[in-house]
Amino acid sequence: EEVTEPGDYCIDFEECKVYFNPYEDVSVADAEIILSTCDKPVFAFNGSRDITIEGFLIEAFRGMGITADHAENITIKDCEICGIGNRAVCVDNSKNVVVTGCHVHDTGDGGVHFYCGDRKTLERGNCVCEYSHFHNVASWDRCYEPPIRLYGVGLTAHHNKIHDCPHSAMLFGGNYISITDNEVYRVVMETGDAGAIYGGRDYTYRGNEVSRNFIHHVGSSVGMGTMGIYNDDAMSGTRMENNVFYKVQRAVFLGGGVDFIANGNVFVDCYPAIEIDGRGQSDDKMWRNMVIHTLHDRFYNVDGLGISAMEEPYISAFPELAKIDAYYKADPAPHIPPSASMENNILCSERKISYTWCTEGGSFYENNNKDIIREELASYITPEQLDVILNS
């Protein structure tokens, strides 16, 4: 009696029967039902190297699609990965892994997830996800299972298209993360307090770039709403340049961190274009606990690896970290004000730059940000982007 709508199904385990109402555009004669019992990866590269997987359709497996652990020089090219119970591709502790030209959709969990590079030595993993198409992931775990996850050092996502997902398009954290030239739309459709591209809660995440992306039509209005690029809970130092945002609530969100660069971005119908708060100096109990304990511990014991951000290689790679150390040395419960540089941005939005709670005393530099009307957009964005804006 529960199988009433197209796509509904029910499994009668005692009778070993499946009841299924097919989709309206599929005839019963042509319908195909696939029931998988395989919970192992299709390909598992453990300590493997110098392998290319090309042109495969990987479909209907309960577990992971492809896994790699301590692997090197692996290429996954022109594959379609769908109907996977967990993640399409999950790569750990590996180097020089490239996912290129793939189509990933209808997964139970996420898409391509990299946990690579050495946060202790800052050795780069050099793993790349590029020229791939992601949609309708996270059918099972609806939150924090994004199409692309980049955690570690020296990871890249560029020239990907991502759309129609319940939560974030990309989650990132670590160092030397590059997210460039991607198109992202209709993501974060079912949650609030989330971002299309999200990272958070660590002063040592430095050297990261989110640039030349086209982010548009991001949902939703649930709870606190959503963001385009979400630098959460005092994550700092992200460089955000030459992105185009259209119909994105809080397009660039700076959640209490320092040393941000927002340069040359185009904001159309965003509300606001850039929003800044100062939670790092808030006296609220929750934010005090974050600064005194969580951020302190992650600063002086990076990823629990027993290395401080004031030691090599961090202090040479990111000398601006000394400012955070000075705050903690002066006061074990410091109030750390936010800071950001915002230059050369194009603002075609009613709400521009919004300084909200606890930003007093912060260091902000605004220069050459220009207000324009919609008729002037053609001078600042590509014809393809203009077409989306004018005809959506």
N, C-alpha and C positions, 0 to 999 in steps of 0.2 A: 504493500500500500504506500510505501515511501517513494517508489519509483514513478514519479509523475511528470517530470520535466525532461526535455532532451538533455542527454548527458548524465542523468541520474543512473546510479547502479547500486545493487545490493548483493552481497555474497551470503549465501546460505551455506555455512560451513558444514552443518550436519548432513545436508543433502548433496553437498559438493556441486552447487549450482550457482551460476551468476545470472542475475536479472539486470538487464541493461536497456535503457531507452535511448536509441541512437539519435544523433543530431538530425535536425530536420532536413538538412541539405545532403544527407547521406542515405542512400537507399539501403534497405536491409540486405539486398542481394550483394551489394558492394562493400558492406561494412566489415571491418576487421577488428577483432578483439585480441589483444596481446596480453597474456598474463605471465609475468616473469618471476622466477624463483631464484635467479642468480644474484647473490649479494656481493660478488667479488668484482674488482675492476676488470674492464676489458683488457687494458694494458697496464701493467705495473712495472715501472722502471726502477728497480732497487739497485743502486750502485752501477747503473748502466751508463753508457756513453756512446756518442756518435750514432744516433738512431733518428730516422725520419719516419713519421707516420703520415701518410698523405692520401687524401681522397676517400676516406672511410665514412660510411654511415654507421654511427654507433647509437643504437636505439634499444630501449626496453631492457635495461638492467636495473636491478633494485639498488645496487650500491653506487660506488663512484664509476665515472666513465674511464678516466685515465689518471693514474697516480705516478708520481716520481719522487724518490727519496734518495738523497746523496747521488743524484745523477748529474750528467754533464753533457752539453751539446746535444740536446734533444729538440727536434722540430716537430710540431703538430700542425699540419698544413691542409687547408681546404677540406676540413672534415665537418660533417653535420653531426651534432651530438644532441640528442633529444630523448624524452621519455626515460630520463635517468633518475633513479630514486634519490641520490644524494647530489654531489657536485659533479659538474662535467669534467673539470681538470683540477687536480689538487697537487701542488708542487711544494715540497719541503726540502730545505737544506741543499739546494741544487744550484748549478751555475749554467748560464747560457742556454736557458730553455726559452723557446720561441713558440708562441701560439699565433698563427697568422692565417687570415682568410677563412676563419671558421664561422659556422652558424650554430649558435647555442640557444636552445629554447626548450620550454616545458621540462624543467628539472624540478625535482623535489626540493633541493636546497639551492646552492649557488651555481655560478658559472665557472670562471677561471680564477683560482685562488693561488697566489704566490706567498710563501713564507720563506724568503731566501735572502742571502746576504748576512754578514756577520756584524751585529750591533756592537760587539765588543771591540773589534778591530776596524770597523767601517769598511771592510772589504765588500765590494759590490757583488751582488748575485748576477747582475746583467741578464735578468729575465724580462721578456717582452710579451705583451699581448697587443696585437695590432691588426688593423683592417678586418675586424671581425664584427659580427652582428649578434646582438643579444636581445632576447625579449621573453616575457612570460616565464621567468625563473622564479624560484622560491614558492612553488605550489604547495609545499608541505610546511617548511619553516618560513613563516612570512616576514620575519624581521632578521636583520643582521646576516642574511645570506645573499649578498649582492651578486650581480653579474661579474664584477671584477673586484678582487681584494688584493691589495699590495701592502705587505707588511715585511719590513726588513731594511735592506740597504741596496740601492742601485736597481730599482725596478721601474718599468715603464709601461704605460698604456697610452697608445696613440692611434688616431684614425679609426676608432671603433664607433659603432652606432648602438645605442642602448635605449630601449623604450619599454613601456608597459610592464612595470614591476611594482610590487606592493611597497617596497622600502627603498633603500639607497641604491644608486647605480654603481657607486664605487666607495669602498672604505679603504683608507690608507693610514699608514703610520710607520715612522722610522726616519731614514735619511736618504737624501738623493732620490726621492720619488718624483717621477716625471709623468704628469697627466696632461696630455696635449692633443689638440686637433680632433677631439671627440664630439659627436653629437649626442645629446642626452635629452629625452623628453618623455612625458607621461610616466614619471617615476615618483616614488614616495606618495603613492596614490591612496594608501590605507592607514597612514600613521601621521602623528604630529611630532614636533621636536626632533626632526630628522632632516638630513640634507641629501641632495642629489649626489654630491661628492663630500664625504665626511671624514674628519679625523679629530682626535681630541685627547686632552688631559695629559700632556707631557711637554715640559719646556725644552726637552732635548731633541724633539722632532725638528730638525733643521735641514736646510738645503733642498727643500721641496718646492716644486713648481706645478701650478695648475694654470695652464695658459692656452689661448687660442681655441677654447672649447665653445660650442654653441649649445647653450642650456636653455630650454624653453618649455612652457606649459608644464610646470612642475606642480603637483598637488601637494598637500590637500589642506583643508582648513580645520582639520581635526586638532583639538587641544591648542597647543602653542603654535600651530602652523608649521611651515616648512621653509627650508633654505636652499639656495643654489650651491654655493661652496660654504660649508659649515666648519669653521674652526672653533671647536667646542672646548670649554673648560680650560682656558688659558693655554691651549696649544699655540705655538708661536712660530714666527719667522716665515710663514708661507708666502711665496711670491705668486701673485695672481695678476697676469698681464694679458691684455688683448683678447679677453673672453667677450662673448656676446650673450646677453641675458634678455629673454623676452617672456613676460608674464611669469615672473618668479617672485614669490614672496620672500623678502629678505635675501636678495640675490647674493650678496657677499656678507657673511655674518662673522664678526670678530668677537668671540666670546671671552674677553678678558685677557687675552694674550698680548705679547709685545713683538716689535720688530716686523710687523706685517708690511707688505708692499702690494698696493692695488693700483696698477698703472695701465692706462690705455684701454680700459674696459668700456663696453657699450651697454647701457642699461635702457631697456624699453619696457614701459608699463610694469615696472617693479615697485614694490612698496614695503620698505624703501629700497633704494639701490644698495646702500651700504648701511649696516647697523652695527653699532659698537656698544659694548657694555664694559663695566670694570669690575667683574666679579672677583678678580685677583686681589682687590682691596676692600671688598665688602666685609662688613662685620656680621653678616648673617652666619649662623652656626654651621650651616652646610658648606658654605664657601670657605669659612675659616678652617674647617676640617680638611677640605681639599688642599688648601695651600700649605697648611702646617704639616700634614701627614702624607697624603697621596702624592702631591707634586714634589714635596721635599724628598720623599723616599725614591721616587723615580729619577730625580736629579742626581742624587749622590750614590745611587745604586742602579745604574741604567739596566733596565730589563732584568733586574735581579742577578746581574752577571758579575757583581763585585767590583765594578769600575765606576768612578765618579765622573760627572761631566766636567770637572775641573782637572782631570787627568788627560794624558794623551790616549787616543788621538783626538779627543773631542775639543779640548781647549785650543789646539792649533787649527783644527778645521773650522771651528765656530767660536772665535774669540769673544763674540757678543754674549756668550753664556756667562762671562765673568760678571756681568751686571746682575744676573739672578743670584749668583753666589754672594755678591756684596750685600744684597738685601737680606739673605739668610744669615750672613755673618753679623750684620748689624742688629738683627732682631730675629729670634727663633720663630716668631709669629708675625712675619712681615706683611705689610700691605703693599702689594706690587701693582703699580698703576699701569694701565694699558698704553700701547703706543702703536702708531701706524703712519705710513706715508701713502697719500692718495693723490696721484697726479695724472693729468692728461686723460681723465675719464670723460666719456660722453654720456650726458644724462638726459634721456628723453622719457622722464618719469616725473610724476607729480611730487613724489617724496624722494629726496636726494640722499643726503648723508645724515643719519640719525644717531646722535649721541644720547644714550639712554642712561640707565642707573649706574651710579658710582664711577662715572668717567671723569669726575673733577680731578684736576691735577695730572691727568694723562698727557702724553706728548703726541700731538697730532700735527701732521704737515699736509696742508691742502694747497695744491698749485695747479693752475691751468685746467681745472675741471670746467667743462663747457656744457651749458644748457642749450639744447636744440629742439626744434619741432620735428614732427614725423617726416615732413617733406624733405628734410635735409639728410635723412638716414643714408641715402644711396652713396654719400661720400665716405661713409665710415664702415660699411659692412659689405659682404659679398652679395652678388645677385641672388644666389640661392637662399641666403638668410633673409634678404629683403622679401623674397617671394613668400616665405613662410609667414613673415610678419604681416604682410599686406593681405594675404589670402586666407589666413587661419580663422 
